[in-house]
Amino acid sequence: MPEATLTVAISDLHEFVVATLRGTGLPETDSRVTADALVETDAMGVFTHGTKLLSGYLRKLRGGGYGPGARPRIERQGPGWAVIDGESALGQVGGCFAIETALEKARNTGIAYVGLRNTGHIGAAGYYASLAARQGMIAMVTGNDIPSVAAPGSRGAVLGSNPIAYGIPLLNGDPILLDMATAAVAGGKVYAAHQRGEEIPPTWLIGPDGLPTTDGSLYPHQASLAPMAGHKGYGFGLWCEILSAILPGGNMTWQVGSWMFDDPSRPSWHNASFVAINVAAMTSPTEFESRLRRLIDEIHAAKTAEGIERVLLPGEREWAARRNAIASGIPLPADVVAKLRTVADESGIRPKWLFT
């Protein structure tokens, strides 16, 4: 984790995010929904997908690419499925509406699929999976993006760094939570490492010749992200594209815009999918918990390599970071602080904690 240069209370950061979003005309409820997602992500230590994204979102809201007054709407639906037009609202607004729709349907049918098309950049896919898991549901979330990831053997990008996330509920604990790009690394980590002057590992990027490169300055215009685990990551990225864009009828691959580099008046046409599985509809929640705890205990008891205390489950490191953030504040790294100060300068909202 990068070294912190400023530590901020969760409530202070949340208030700042809400205020800057409200300044664009975004309604109070939508501002708080978006702030919840961004600040929670920072609290969990996933700084590439937290408030670092705020400046780009504000730019889109001011430019009209994302509509401050846009309301996602259900286009078509059945008992266990729905397709939602995000109406180019912020991705957090569309994403929260979509996962709540999936949860409502899964309560009635046991399992539900919701496709969200024509939305803004959704941020951390795992956030929506965690919302579902907190309500006793197993969830899977996928998304698509403008191509930035090579396929095995390609000289250029073929798919986006399409994320896939899942959340598994625990009655008396934090959910098991996985959130990963199907690239070898999220594009935001390349930007962050390059901005910090750190060397890019040779497994992260594919150069214009189709070979690995460590030159972070080439991304994204001349280099592509490597697919996670080669052909396996490529296969999962394709799965995300199909669930997120092909099935609900959204924009795919190069039809998706760049929310960072396009003109701010241009929508980004992102897409996502949300699957919710109602544990209580299929088995006793206490029986599920008992069996899951047995698996968790077995994994935790696995013999470890020298210097390793125990094998961790997906999400354990992030939930620990969140507990620390609640107690002591969020330790923001320098690149996030710089982005937030830019937001402060542009919005005229300059909290003291950000300039101490």
DRENDO-1510 file (C-alpha; in Angstrom, 1 decimal, always signed):
<recs>
REC; n; res; u; v; w
REC; 1; MET; +0.0; +0.0; +0.0 .
REC; 2; PRO; +1.4; +3.5; -0.9 .
REC; 3; GLU; +2.6; +5.7; +2.0 .
REC; 4; ALA; -0.1; +7.9; +3.5 .
REC; 5; THR; +0.5; +11.7; +3.3 .
REC; 6; LEU; -2.8; +12.8; +5.0 .
REC; 7; THR; -5.2; +11.0; +7.3 .
REC; 8; VAL; -8.8; +12.1; +7.3 .
REC; 9; ALA; -11.9; +11.1; +9.3 .
REC; 10; ILE; -14.5; +9.2; +7.2 .
REC; 11; SER; -17.2; +11.7; +8.0 .
REC; 12; ASP; -15.0; +14.7; +6.9 .
REC; 13; LEU; -14.2; +13.1; +3.6 .
REC; 14; HIS; -17.8; +12.1; +3.0 .
REC; 15; GLU; -19.0; +15.6; +3.7 .
REC; 16; PHE; -16.5; +17.0; +1.2 .
REC; 17; VAL; -17.5; +14.6; -1.5 .
REC; 18; VAL; -21.2; +15.3; -1.0 .
REC; 19; ALA; -20.7; +19.1; -1.1 .
REC; 20; THR; -18.7; +19.0; -4.3 .
REC; 21; LEU; -21.2; +16.7; -6.0 .
REC; 22; ARG; -24.1; +18.9; -4.8 .
REC; 23; GLY; -22.3; +21.8; -6.5 .
REC; 24; THR; -23.0; +20.3; -9.9 .
REC; 25; GLY; -26.7; +20.2; -9.3 .
REC; 26; LEU; -26.7; +16.5; -8.3 .
REC; 27; PRO; -29.6; +15.8; -5.9 .
REC; 28; GLU; -28.8; +15.3; -2.2 .
REC; 29; THR; -29.8; +11.6; -2.3 .
REC; 30; ASP; -27.6; +10.8; -5.3 .
REC; 31; SER; -24.7; +12.8; -3.9 .
REC; 32; ARG; -24.8; +10.7; -0.7 .
REC; 33; VAL; -25.2; +7.4; -2.6 .
REC; 34; THR; -22.1; +8.3; -4.6 .
REC; 35; ALA; -20.1; +9.5; -1.6 .
REC; 36; ASP; -21.0; +6.3; +0.3 .
REC; 37; ALA; -19.4; +4.2; -2.5 .
REC; 38; LEU; -16.3; +6.3; -3.0 .
REC; 39; VAL; -15.5; +6.9; +0.7 .
REC; 40; GLU; -16.2; +3.2; +1.6 .
REC; 41; THR; -13.8; +2.2; -1.1 .
REC; 42; ASP; -11.1; +4.5; +0.3 .
REC; 43; ALA; -11.8; +3.2; +3.8 .
REC; 44; MET; -11.1; -0.3; +2.5 .
REC; 45; GLY; -7.7; +0.8; +1.1 .
REC; 46; VAL; -8.7; +0.5; -2.6 .
REC; 47; PHE; -7.5; +4.0; -3.4 .
REC; 48; THR; -7.6; +3.5; -7.2 .
REC; 49; HIS; -11.4; +3.3; -7.1 .
REC; 50; GLY; -12.3; +5.7; -4.3 .
REC; 51; THR; -12.3; +9.5; -4.2 .
REC; 52; LYS; -9.5; +9.7; -6.7 .
REC; 53; LEU; -12.3; +9.2; -9.3 .
REC; 54; LEU; -14.2; +12.3; -8.0 .
REC; 55; SER; -12.5; +14.9; -10.2 .
REC; 56; GLY; -13.3; +12.9; -13.3 .
REC; 57; TYR; -16.9; +12.4; -12.3 .
REC; 58; LEU; -17.3; +16.1; -11.5 .
REC; 59; ARG; -15.9; +17.0; -14.9 .
REC; 60; LYS; -18.5; +14.7; -16.6 .
REC; 61; LEU; -21.3; +16.2; -14.5 .
REC; 62; ARG; -20.4; +19.7; -15.3 .
REC; 63; GLY; -19.9; +19.0; -19.0 .
REC; 64; GLY; -23.2; +17.1; -19.3 .
REC; 65; GLY; -21.8; +13.7; -20.3 .
REC; 66; TYR; -23.3; +12.5; -17.0 .
REC; 67; GLY; -26.7; +14.0; -16.2 .
REC; 68; PRO; -27.1; +15.4; -12.7 .
REC; 69; GLY; -30.8; +15.0; -12.9 .
REC; 70; ALA; -30.8; +11.6; -14.7 .
REC; 71; ARG; -32.9; +8.8; -13.3 .
REC; 72; PRO; -32.2; +5.2; -14.1 .
REC; 73; ARG; -35.3; +3.3; -15.3 .
REC; 74; ILE; -36.4; -0.2; -15.8 .
REC; 75; GLU; -36.9; -0.8; -19.5 .
REC; 76; ARG; -38.2; -4.3; -19.4 .
REC; 77; GLN; -38.4; -7.0; -16.7 .
REC; 78; GLY; -39.8; -10.3; -15.6 .
REC; 79; PRO; -40.1; -12.0; -12.1 .
REC; 80; GLY; -36.4; -12.8; -11.9 .
REC; 81; TRP; -34.7; -10.4; -14.2 .
REC; 82; ALA; -34.7; -6.8; -15.4 .
REC; 83; VAL; -32.8; -4.5; -17.9 .
REC; 84; ILE; -32.2; -1.0; -16.7 .
REC; 85; ASP; -31.3; +2.1; -18.8 .
REC; 86; GLY; -29.0; +4.1; -16.7 .
REC; 87; GLU; -29.8; +7.3; -18.6 .
REC; 88; SER; -26.1; +8.3; -18.3 .
REC; 89; ALA; -26.5; +9.0; -14.6 .
REC; 90; LEU; -23.4; +8.5; -12.4 .
REC; 91; GLY; -22.5; +4.8; -12.3 .
REC; 92; GLN; -22.9; +4.7; -8.5 .
REC; 93; VAL; -26.5; +5.9; -8.9 .
REC; 94; GLY; -27.3; +3.4; -11.6 .
REC; 95; GLY; -25.3; +0.6; -9.8 .
REC; 96; CYS; -27.1; +1.0; -6.5 .
REC; 97; PHE; -30.5; +1.2; -8.2 .
REC; 98; ALA; -29.6; -2.0; -10.1 .
REC; 99; ILE; -28.4; -4.0; -7.1 .
REC; 100; GLU; -31.5; -3.0; -5.1 .
REC; 101; THR; -33.7; -4.1; -8.1 .
REC; 102; ALA; -31.8; -7.5; -8.1 .
REC; 103; LEU; -32.2; -7.9; -4.4 .
REC; 104; GLU; -35.9; -7.2; -4.5 .
REC; 105; LYS; -36.5; -9.7; -7.2 .
REC; 106; ALA; -34.3; -12.4; -5.6 .
REC; 107; ARG; -36.4; -12.1; -2.4 .
REC; 108; ASN; -39.4; -13.2; -4.5 .
REC; 109; THR; -37.8; -15.6; -6.9 .
REC; 110; GLY; -34.7; -16.9; -5.2 .
REC; 111; ILE; -32.3; -15.6; -7.9 .
REC; 112; ALA; -32.3; -12.6; -10.1 .
REC; 113; TYR; -30.2; -11.0; -13.0 .
REC; 114; VAL; -30.3; -7.3; -13.7 .
REC; 115; GLY; -28.5; -5.8; -16.6 .
REC; 116; LEU; -27.5; -2.1; -16.5 .
REC; 117; ARG; -26.8; -0.4; -19.7 .
REC; 118; ASN; -25.9; +3.2; -20.7 .
REC; 119; THR; -24.6; +4.1; -17.3 .
REC; 120; GLY; -21.6; +6.1; -16.0 .
REC; 121; HIS; -18.4; +4.4; -14.8 .
REC; 122; ILE; -19.5; +2.3; -11.8 .
REC; 123; GLY; -16.3; +2.5; -9.8 .
REC; 124; ALA; -15.6; -0.5; -7.5 .
REC; 125; ALA; -17.8; -3.4; -8.5 .
REC; 126; GLY; -17.2; -5.1; -5.2 .
REC; 127; TYR; -19.0; -2.3; -3.4 .
REC; 128; TYR; -22.4; -3.4; -4.9 .
REC; 129; ALA; -21.6; -7.1; -4.1 .
REC; 130; SER; -20.9; -6.1; -0.5 .
REC; 131; LEU; -24.3; -4.3; -0.3 .
REC; 132; ALA; -26.0; -7.5; -1.3 .
REC; 133; ALA; -24.0; -9.7; +1.0 .
REC; 134; ARG; -24.9; -7.4; +3.9 .
REC; 135; GLN; -28.5; -8.3; +3.2 .
REC; 136; GLY; -27.9; -12.1; +3.2 .
REC; 137; MET; -27.5; -12.5; -0.6 .
REC; 138; ILE; -24.7; -14.0; -2.6 .
REC; 139; ALA; -23.9; -11.6; -5.4 .
REC; 140; MET; -21.9; -11.4; -8.6 .
REC; 141; VAL; -21.2; -8.1; -10.3 .
REC; 142; THR; -19.6; -7.6; -13.7 .
REC; 143; GLY; -18.8; -4.5; -15.8 .
REC; 144; ASN; -17.4; -3.6; -19.2 .
REC; 145; ASP; -15.2; -0.7; -20.4 .
REC; 146; ILE; -13.5; +0.7; -23.4 .
REC; 147; PRO; -10.8; -1.8; -24.5 .
REC; 148; SER; -7.5; -1.5; -22.7 .
REC; 149; VAL; -6.6; -5.1; -22.3 .
REC; 150; ALA; -4.8; -7.3; -24.8 .
REC; 151; ALA; -5.8; -10.8; -25.7 .
REC; 152; PRO; -3.2; -13.6; -25.9 .
REC; 153; GLY; -1.3; -12.9; -29.1 .
REC; 154; SER; -2.8; -9.5; -29.9 .
REC; 155; ARG; -0.8; -6.3; -30.5 .
REC; 156; GLY; -3.5; -4.1; -29.1 .
REC; 157; ALA; -6.4; -3.9; -26.8 .
REC; 158; VAL; -9.4; -6.3; -27.4 .
REC; 159; LEU; -11.5; -6.0; -24.2 .
REC; 160; GLY; -11.8; -3.6; -21.3 .
REC; 161; SER; -10.3; -4.3; -17.9 .
REC; 162; ASN; -13.8; -5.7; -17.2 .
REC; 163; PRO; -14.3; -6.2; -13.5 .
REC; 164; ILE; -15.9; -9.2; -11.8 .
REC; 165; ALA; -16.8; -9.2; -8.1 .
REC; 166; TYR; -18.6; -11.5; -5.7 .
REC; 167; GLY; -19.9; -11.1; -2.2 .
REC; 168; ILE; -20.7; -14.0; +0.2 .
REC; 169; PRO; -22.8; -13.2; +3.3 .
REC; 170; LEU; -21.7; -14.1; +6.9 .
REC; 171; LEU; -24.3; -13.7; +9.6 .
REC; 172; ASN; -21.8; -12.7; +12.2 .
REC; 173; GLY; -18.9; -11.2; +10.3 .
REC; 174; ASP; -17.8; -9.2; +7.3 .
REC; 175; PRO; -18.7; -10.8; +3.9 .
REC; 176; ILE; -16.2; -12.7; +1.8 .
REC; 177; LEU; -15.5; -10.2; -0.9 .
REC; 178; LEU; -13.6; -10.5; -4.1 .
REC; 179; ASP; -13.2; -7.6; -6.6 .
REC; 180; MET; -10.8; -7.8; -9.4 .
REC; 181; ALA; -10.1; -6.6; -12.9 .
REC; 182; THR; -9.7; -9.2; -15.6 .
REC; 183; ALA; -6.5; -7.5; -16.6 .
REC; 184; ALA; -3.3; -8.4; -14.8 .
REC; 185; VAL; -3.8; -5.1; -12.9 .
REC; 186; ALA; -6.4; -2.3; -12.9 .
REC; 187; GLY; -5.5; +0.6; -15.2 .
REC; 188; GLY; -5.7; +2.9; -12.2 .
REC; 189; LYS; -2.8; +1.1; -10.6 .
REC; 190; VAL; -0.7; +1.7; -13.7 .
REC; 191; TYR; -1.5; +5.5; -13.6 .
REC; 192; ALA; -0.9; +5.6; -9.9 .
REC; 193; ALA; +2.5; +3.8; -10.1 .
REC; 194; HIS; +3.6; +5.9; -13.0 .
REC; 195; GLN; +2.6; +9.2; -11.3 .
REC; 196; ARG; +4.6; +8.1; -8.2 .
REC; 197; GLY; +7.6; +7.4; -10.4 .
REC; 198; GLU; +7.6; +3.7; -9.5 .
REC; 199; GLU; +8.8; +1.0; -12.0 .
REC; 200; ILE; +6.0; -0.9; -13.8 .
REC; 201; PRO; +6.4; -4.7; -13.4 .
REC; 202; PRO; +6.9; -6.5; -16.7 .
REC; 203; THR; +3.7; -8.5; -16.2 .
REC; 204; TRP; +1.4; -5.5; -16.3 .
REC; 205; LEU; +1.6; -4.0; -19.8 .
REC; 206; ILE; +1.8; -5.2; -23.4 .
REC; 207; GLY; +3.6; -2.8; -25.8 .
REC; 208; PRO; +2.6; -1.9; -29.4 .
REC; 209; ASP; +4.7; -4.8; -30.6 .
REC; 210; GLY; +2.7; -7.4; -28.6 .
REC; 211; LEU; +5.5; -7.9; -26.1 .
REC; 212; PRO; +5.7; -7.0; -22.4 .
REC; 213; THR; +6.9; -3.5; -21.5 .
REC; 214; THR; +7.8; -1.7; -18.3 .
REC; 215; ASP; +7.2; +1.8; -19.7 .
REC; 216; GLY; +4.1; +3.1; -17.8 .
REC; 217; SER; +4.0; +6.3; -20.0 .
REC; 218; LEU; +2.8; +4.2; -22.9 .
REC; 219; TYR; -0.5; +3.3; -21.3 .
REC; 220; PRO; -3.2; +3.7; -22.5 .
REC; 221; HIS; -2.5; +5.2; -25.9 .
REC; 222; GLN; +0.4; +3.0; -27.0 .
REC; 223; ALA; +0.3; +0.0; -24.6 .
REC; 224; SER; -2.4; -2.3; -23.4 .
REC; 225; LEU; -2.9; -4.0; -20.1 .
REC; 226; ALA; -1.9; -7.7; -20.0 .
REC; 227; PRO; -4.9; -10.1; -19.4 .
REC; 228; MET; -4.9; -11.6; -15.9 .
REC; 229; ALA; -3.5; -15.2; -16.0 .
REC; 230; GLY; -3.2; -15.1; -19.8 .
REC; 231; HIS; -6.0; -16.9; -21.6 .
REC; 232; LYS; -7.9; -17.5; -18.3 .
REC; 233; GLY; -8.2; -13.7; -17.7 .
REC; 234; TYR; -9.2; -13.2; -21.3 .
REC; 235; GLY; -11.9; -15.7; -20.9 .
REC; 236; PHE; -13.3; -14.0; -17.8 .
REC; 237; GLY; -13.1; -10.6; -19.5 .
REC; 238; LEU; -15.2; -12.0; -22.3 .
REC; 239; TRP; -17.7; -13.4; -19.8 .
REC; 240; CYS; -18.1; -9.9; -18.2 .
REC; 241; GLU; -18.6; -8.3; -21.7 .
REC; 242; ILE; -21.4; -10.8; -22.5 .
REC; 243; LEU; -23.3; -10.4; -19.1 .
REC; 244; SER; -22.8; -6.7; -18.9 .
REC; 245; ALA; -23.3; -5.5; -22.5 .
REC; 246; ILE; -24.3; -8.2; -24.9 .
REC; 247; LEU; -27.3; -9.6; -22.9 .
REC; 248; PRO; -28.9; -6.3; -21.9 .
REC; 249; GLY; -28.2; -4.7; -25.3 .
REC; 250; GLY; -25.6; -2.1; -24.2 .
REC; 251; ASN; -22.6; -0.7; -25.9 .
REC; 252; MET; -19.7; -3.1; -26.2 .
REC; 253; THR; -15.9; -2.8; -26.6 .
REC; 254; TRP; -15.0; +0.3; -28.7 .
REC; 255; GLN; -18.6; +1.6; -28.5 .
REC; 256; VAL; -18.0; +2.4; -24.8 .
REC; 257; GLY; -16.5; +5.9; -24.3 .
REC; 258; SER; -13.6; +6.9; -22.1 .
REC; 259; TRP; -14.9; +8.7; -19.1 .
REC; 260; MET; -11.4; +10.1; -18.4 .
REC; 261; PHE; -10.3; +11.2; -21.9 .
REC; 262; ASP; -13.4; +11.9; -23.9 .
REC; 263; ASP; -14.9; +15.4; -24.1 .
REC; 264; PRO; -16.9; +15.9; -20.8 .
REC; 265; SER; -20.1; +16.5; -22.8 .
REC; 266; ARG; -19.9; +12.9; -24.2 .
REC; 267; PRO; -21.6; +10.0; -22.2 .
REC; 268; SER; -19.4; +7.0; -21.5 .
REC; 269; TRP; -22.1; +4.3; -22.1 .
REC; 270; HIS; -20.8; +1.9; -19.6 .
REC; 271; ASN; -22.6; -1.3; -18.7 .
REC; 272; ALA; -22.8; -3.8; -15.8 .
REC; 273; SER; -24.6; -6.8; -14.6 .
REC; 274; PHE; -25.8; -7.8; -11.1 .
REC; 275; VAL; -26.8; -11.3; -10.0 .
REC; 276; ALA; -28.3; -11.9; -6.6 .
REC; 277; ILE; -28.9; -15.3; -5.0 .
REC; 278; ASN; -31.2; -15.5; -2.0 .
REC; 279; VAL; -29.5; -17.9; +0.4 .
REC; 280; ALA; -32.7; -18.1; +2.6 .
REC; 281; ALA; -34.8; -19.3; -0.4 .
REC; 282; MET; -32.5; -22.3; -1.0 .
REC; 283; THR; -31.3; -23.4; +2.4 .
REC; 284; SER; -31.4; -22.5; +6.1 .
REC; 285; PRO; -29.2; -19.4; +6.6 .
REC; 286; THR; -27.8; -20.9; +9.8 .
REC; 287; GLU; -27.0; -24.1; +8.0 .
REC; 288; PHE; -25.3; -22.1; +5.2 .
REC; 289; GLU; -23.4; -20.2; +7.9 .
REC; 290; SER; -22.3; -23.4; +9.6 .
REC; 291; ARG; -21.0; -25.0; +6.5 .
REC; 292; LEU; -19.3; -21.7; +5.3 .
REC; 293; ARG; -17.6; -21.3; +8.7 .
REC; 294; ARG; -16.3; -24.8; +8.5 .
REC; 295; LEU; -14.7; -24.0; +5.1 .
REC; 296; ILE; -13.3; -20.7; +6.5 .
REC; 297; ASP; -11.8; -22.4; +9.5 .
REC; 298; GLU; -10.3; -25.1; +7.3 .
REC; 299; ILE; -8.7; -22.4; +5.1 .
REC; 300; HIS; -7.4; -20.4; +8.0 .
REC; 301; ALA; -5.9; -23.6; +9.5 .
REC; 302; ALA; -3.9; -24.4; +6.4 .
REC; 303; LYS; -0.2; -24.7; +6.8 .
REC; 304; THR; +1.6; -21.6; +5.8 .
REC; 305; ALA; +4.9; -20.6; +4.3 .
REC; 306; GLU; +7.6; -19.1; +6.6 .
REC; 307; GLY; +6.6; -15.6; +7.8 .
REC; 308; ILE; +2.9; -16.0; +6.9 .
REC; 309; GLU; +0.6; -15.9; +9.8 .
REC; 310; ARG; -2.4; -17.5; +8.0 .
REC; 311; VAL; -4.1; -17.8; +4.7 .
REC; 312; LEU; -6.5; -15.0; +4.1 .
REC; 313; LEU; -9.9; -15.1; +2.5 .
REC; 314; PRO; -10.8; -12.5; -0.2 .
REC; 315; GLY; -11.8; -9.2; +1.5 .
REC; 316; GLU; -10.1; -9.9; +4.9 .
REC; 317; ARG; -7.3; -7.4; +4.3 .
REC; 318; GLU; -9.8; -4.7; +3.1 .
REC; 319; TRP; -12.2; -5.2; +6.0 .
REC; 320; ALA; -9.3; -4.8; +8.4 .
REC; 321; ALA; -8.3; -1.6; +6.7 .
REC; 322; ARG; -11.9; -0.4; +7.0 .
REC; 323; ARG; -11.9; -1.1; +10.8 .
REC; 324; ASN; -8.7; +0.9; +11.1 .
REC; 325; ALA; -10.2; +3.7; +9.1 .
REC; 326; ILE; -13.3; +3.9; +11.3 .
REC; 327; ALA; -11.0; +4.0; +14.4 .
REC; 328; SER; -8.2; +6.3; +13.2 .
REC; 329; GLY; -9.2; +7.8; +9.8 .
REC; 330; ILE; -8.4; +7.0; +6.2 .
REC; 331; PRO; -4.7; +7.2; +5.4 .
REC; 332; LEU; -4.8; +8.9; +1.9 .
REC; 333; PRO; -1.8; +8.4; -0.4 .
REC; 334; ALA; -0.2; +11.4; -2.1 .
REC; 335; ASP; -1.9; +10.9; -5.5 .
REC; 336; VAL; -5.3; +10.8; -4.0 .
REC; 337; VAL; -4.6; +14.0; -1.9 .
REC; 338; ALA; -3.4; +15.8; -5.1 .
REC; 339; LYS; -6.7; +14.9; -6.9 .
REC; 340; LEU; -8.8; +16.0; -4.0 .
REC; 341; ARG; -6.9; +19.3; -3.8 .
REC; 342; THR; -7.6; +19.8; -7.5 .
REC; 343; VAL; -11.3; +19.2; -6.8 .
REC; 344; ALA; -11.1; +21.7; -3.9 .
REC; 345; ASP; -9.5; +24.4; -6.1 .
REC; 346; GLU; -12.1; +23.9; -8.9 .
REC; 347; SER; -15.1; +23.7; -6.7 .
REC; 348; GLY; -14.1; +26.5; -4.2 .
REC; 349; ILE; -14.8; +24.0; -1.3 .
REC; 350; ARG; -11.6; +24.0; +0.6 .
REC; 351; PRO; -11.8; +22.1; +3.9 .
REC; 352; LYS; -9.1; +22.8; +6.4 .
REC; 353; TRP; -8.1; +19.1; +6.8 .
REC; 354; LEU; -7.2; +19.0; +3.1 .
REC; 355; PHE; -4.7; +21.8; +3.3 .
REC; 356; THR; -3.0; +21.2; +6.7 .
</recs>
